Amino acid sequence: MATITMRQIRDGEVPFDGGTAIQEAADRPVFRGNGPDDYLCVECGNVLATAMHRVQMTKKVRVRCARCATVNVAVTEEPEAMAR
């Protein structure tokens, strides 16, 4: 499995038709899947999602970390880089 560090949302960054999942306990990921990647908080490295596919973790998925309260988004590439 690969680990992917999510990125912090920017001020005013609100995806169309998106939502923010709130991690209730720092020792329990918000999402569990059957894919190849684990997703970590950009600030503290806490595991937010385990065994997820990239197609599931889009710019519409945001997660607030229970340990540091940072709101993370899974898409780490800039929009210009993703279009290429």
N, C-alpha and C positions, 0 to 999 in steps of 0.2 A: 504494500500500500504506500502511496505517496502522501505527503502532508503538504497542504496548500495553506499559506498564510493569507487570510482574507485582508481586505483593505478597509480603512475607516471611511465612512460616508463624508462627503463634503457638505458644507453649509448650503442649504437650499436644494440639495440633491434629493429629489423625490421621484421615484420611478412611476410611470403610468401603471396603474393596476397592481401595485406592489403592496407589501405589508412587512411588518417587523415582528419576528418571533422573539419571545422573551425567554431566555434561559432561566429556569426557576432555581436550579441547584448547580453550582460550579462543577460538581463531579458527575453530572449527567448531561450528555449532549442533547441538543434540541432535536436533531434529526438523526435517524439511523437508517441506513439503506443496505444495498448489497453491491455497491460499486467499488472502485479502486482507490478513492481518495478520502482522506480525513481533512477537515477544515479547522484552522486554528485562529484564535483572536489575534489581531495585529498588535495589540498593546501588551497583553500578558501571556499569550501562548496557550491559553485555555482551549481545550477541545470543544468546539461548538457543534460539529456534525461529523459523523463517522460513516465510512463505507458508502460514500455518495458518488453518483455519476455527475460529470460536468454539466450535462444537459438539465439536471435537476437544480443545480446551484447557479441561477441566473442573476441578472442585475435586479430582478424583482424581489429576490430573497434577501432580507436583511435580518441579522440576528444581534440582539443585545446581550452582551456577556454578563453573566451573573457575578463574576469575580471583579471586573473593573468598570462595568456599565458602558463600555464602548459599543457603539452600534457599528457592526461590520457588514460589508457586502462581499459576496463571493467573487464577483468579476473584478479581476485585478488589472486587466489591460485597459488602456485608455480607449475611448470610442474610435479614434482615428486608427489605432493599431489593430483593432478588431475587424475593421472594414477591409483590410488588405488581404 
